[in-house]
Amino acid sequence: MLKSATVVANPKKGWAEATMSEVKSYLSTKGVRVSDSGEILIAIGGDGTILYNKPHYNKPIFGIGSHTSSLCQARHDNWKQILPKLLSGYKVEKRLMLSSKLDGIALPEALNEVAIRNRAHRILVLMVKIGSKPHVFSADGILFSTSTGSTAYCYSAGGKIMTPASRKYQAVAIAPYKREFSPSMIDEKTKSMVEVESECDADVIIDGQFVFPMRKKSVVEVWASPDSALFVKA
């Protein structure tokens, strides 16, 4: 039974702020306490709102977004039919996240993907090592995607859609020259590494939210996080 919830909204979206007021009011009438220490996080605004708030909340997430949202369990036009189902009980689905380092410095955990891509309009030369197997190729960049992110940027770049509970991640090149690198599924126990061999400027981008500049010979390490993202299932 749901006893408490934390509710946040994207302040840049008027409908999200309005929906947050409605959600809080609804929960209060049902005896559910709304506070910063709630047992679940209700994130209102879309996938980006979930991705932005994930580093700050270690609790199951219930998302309310729009028709374009793929992470959210409900939309702003149907949450009144879905949210009541949680009041009598809910399940928690664990999803793999990715850890990464840039030149030895830890980066935020990734729920969707760790992306390495060029900042300038020039191609990158990348040395990618998956486990002990090296690959050298040219591309606009490379993605390391979780199952959650497999329906987003990863899929657009040619990757495969994965089931949410999958304990693997995948590497997908962004516009590889002559398709020299094919999408690769990677076991959760296998660590990956990328080194930028060319002079082009590049960034490491975590979930499309957090950007970290690279330089030539920068090294990015990627591996399955020991922690899991938690999603509410009605």
C-alpha positions in Angstrom: 0.0 0.0 0.0 1.3 3.4 -0.9 1.7 5.6 2.2 4.0 8.4 1.0 5.4 10.0 -2.2 7.8 12.7 -3.3 6.4 14.7 -6.2 8.5 16.9 -8.5 7.8 18.6 -11.8 9.7 20.3 -14.6 9.4 24.0 -13.8 9.7 24.9 -17.5 6.5 23.2 -18.4 3.3 24.8 -17.3 1.2 21.7 -17.7 3.7 19.8 -15.4 3.4 22.4 -12.6 -0.4 22.3 -12.9 -0.5 18.5 -12.9 1.8 18.4 -9.8 -0.8 20.5 -7.9 -3.5 18.1 -9.0 -1.5 15.0 -8.1 -0.6 16.4 -4.6 -4.2 17.2 -4.0 -5.4 13.8 -5.1 -2.8 12.0 -2.9 -3.7 14.0 0.1 -7.4 13.1 -0.3 -6.4 9.4 -0.3 -4.3 9.7 2.8 -1.0 9.5 1.1 1.6 11.8 2.7 3.5 14.1 0.2 7.0 14.9 1.4 10.7 14.9 0.3 11.1 11.6 2.1 8.4 9.7 0.2 8.7 6.0 -0.6 8.3 6.6 -4.3 9.2 9.5 -6.6 6.5 10.9 -8.9 8.3 12.8 -11.7 6.1 15.0 -13.9 7.3 16.5 -17.2 8.6 13.6 -19.3 11.6 11.5 -19.8 14.0 14.4 -19.3 12.5 15.1 -15.9 13.2 11.5 -14.8 16.7 11.6 -16.1 17.4 14.9 -14.4 16.1 13.8 -11.1 17.5 10.2 -11.0 20.9 11.1 -9.5 19.1 12.8 -6.6 16.6 10.1 -5.5 17.3 6.6 -4.5 13.7 5.4 -4.7 11.2 3.8 -7.2 10.1 6.2 -9.9 6.7 6.8 -11.4 6.8 9.1 -14.4 4.0 11.3 -15.9 4.8 12.7 -19.3 3.4 13.3 -22.8 2.6 11.0 -25.7 6.3 11.2 -26.7 7.6 9.9 -23.4 9.0 6.3 -23.4 10.2 6.1 -19.7 7.0 7.4 -18.1 4.3 5.0 -17.0 1.5 7.6 -17.5 0.7 10.7 -19.5 -0.7 14.0 -18.3 -4.1 13.0 -19.9 -4.4 9.6 -18.3 -2.6 9.6 -15.0 -6.0 9.7 -13.1 -6.7 6.2 -14.4 -3.2 4.8 -13.6 -2.0 6.4 -10.4 -5.0 5.0 -8.3 -3.8 1.5 -9.0 -0.6 2.2 -6.9 -2.6 3.0 -3.8 -3.4 -0.7 -3.0 0.2 -1.9 -3.8 2.8 -1.9 -6.5 5.9 -3.8 -7.7 9.4 -2.4 -8.3 11.3 -3.2 -11.5 15.1 -3.0 -11.4 16.9 -1.8 -14.4 20.6 -1.8 -15.2 22.5 1.5 -15.1 26.0 2.3 -16.4 29.0 3.7 -14.5 31.7 5.5 -16.2 34.9 7.5 -15.8 36.6 10.2 -17.8 40.4 10.1 -17.4 39.9 8.4 -14.1 37.3 10.7 -12.7 33.9 9.2 -12.0 30.9 10.6 -13.9 27.2 10.5 -12.9 25.4 7.1 -13.3 23.6 6.7 -16.6 20.1 5.4 -16.8 19.8 5.7 -20.6 23.3 5.9 -22.1 26.9 7.2 -22.0 27.5 9.0 -25.3 30.8 10.1 -26.8 30.4 12.4 -29.8 32.1 15.1 -31.7 31.5 18.7 -30.9 32.8 20.0 -34.2 31.5 19.0 -37.6 34.3 16.6 -38.2 34.7 12.9 -37.8 36.4 11.2 -34.8 38.9 8.4 -34.8 38.1 6.1 -31.9 39.9 3.2 -30.3 37.2 1.1 -28.6 38.0 -1.9 -26.4 35.2 -4.2 -25.4 36.7 -6.5 -22.8 40.1 -7.4 -24.4 38.9 -7.0 -28.0 40.1 -3.7 -29.7 38.3 -1.8 -32.5 39.6 1.2 -34.3 37.2 3.1 -36.6 36.0 6.6 -37.6 32.6 7.9 -36.6 30.7 10.9 -35.2 30.8 9.1 -31.9 29.7 6.0 -30.0 26.9 5.2 -27.5 26.9 2.7 -24.6 23.2 2.1 -24.0 21.2 0.4 -21.3 18.0 -1.5 -22.0 16.1 1.6 -20.8 17.9 3.7 -23.4 17.7 1.1 -26.1 14.4 2.7 -27.4 15.8 6.2 -27.6 19.1 7.5 -29.2 20.5 4.0 -29.3 17.6 2.7 -31.6 17.8 5.8 -33.8 21.6 5.1 -34.3 20.9 1.5 -35.4 20.9 -0.4 -32.0 18.5 -3.1 -30.9 15.5 -2.7 -28.6 16.1 -4.6 -25.4 13.7 -5.9 -22.7 13.7 -3.6 -19.6 15.0 -6.4 -17.3 18.0 -7.2 -19.6 21.3 -7.3 -17.7 23.3 -6.5 -20.8 24.3 -3.2 -22.4 25.2 -2.3 -26.0 27.7 -0.3 -27.9 26.4 1.5 -31.0 28.6 3.7 -33.3 27.1 7.1 -34.4 27.3 7.3 -38.2 30.5 5.1 -38.5 32.6 5.5 -41.7 31.7 2.7 -44.1 29.8 1.0 -41.2 33.2 -0.2 -39.9 31.6 -0.9 -36.4 28.4 -2.9 -36.0 26.2 -2.6 -32.9 27.5 -5.0 -30.1 25.7 -6.5 -27.2 27.9 -6.6 -24.1 27.6 -8.8 -21.0 27.2 -6.9 -17.7 30.5 -8.3 -16.4 32.5 -6.9 -19.4 34.1 -3.5 -19.1 34.5 -1.2 -22.2 36.9 1.6 -22.9 37.1 4.4 -25.5 40.1 6.6 -26.5 39.8 9.5 -28.9 42.7 9.2 -31.3 42.0 12.3 -33.4 42.4 16.1 -32.8 38.6 16.8 -32.9 36.9 18.1 -29.8 34.5 15.6 -28.2 32.2 15.4 -25.2 31.0 12.7 -22.9 27.3 13.1 -22.4 25.4 11.3 -19.7 21.7 10.7 -20.5 21.6 13.8 -22.6 21.8 15.9 -19.4 25.4 16.1 -18.2 28.2 17.1 -20.5 31.9 16.7 -19.9 34.6 17.9 -22.4 37.3 15.5 -23.7 40.6 16.0 -25.4 42.8 14.0 -27.6 43.9 10.8 -25.9 41.2 11.1 -23.2 40.0 7.7 -22.0 36.4 6.9 -21.1 35.7 3.7 -19.2 32.2 2.2 -19.1 30.8 -0.7 -17.1 27.5 -2.0 -15.6 26.8 -0.1 -12.4 26.4 -2.1 -9.1 23.3 0.0 -8.5 20.0 -0.4 -10.3 17.4 2.2 -11.3 14.0 1.4 -9.7 10.7 1.9 -11.6 7.2 1.5 -10.2 5.0 -1.1 -11.8 1.3 -1.0 -11.0 
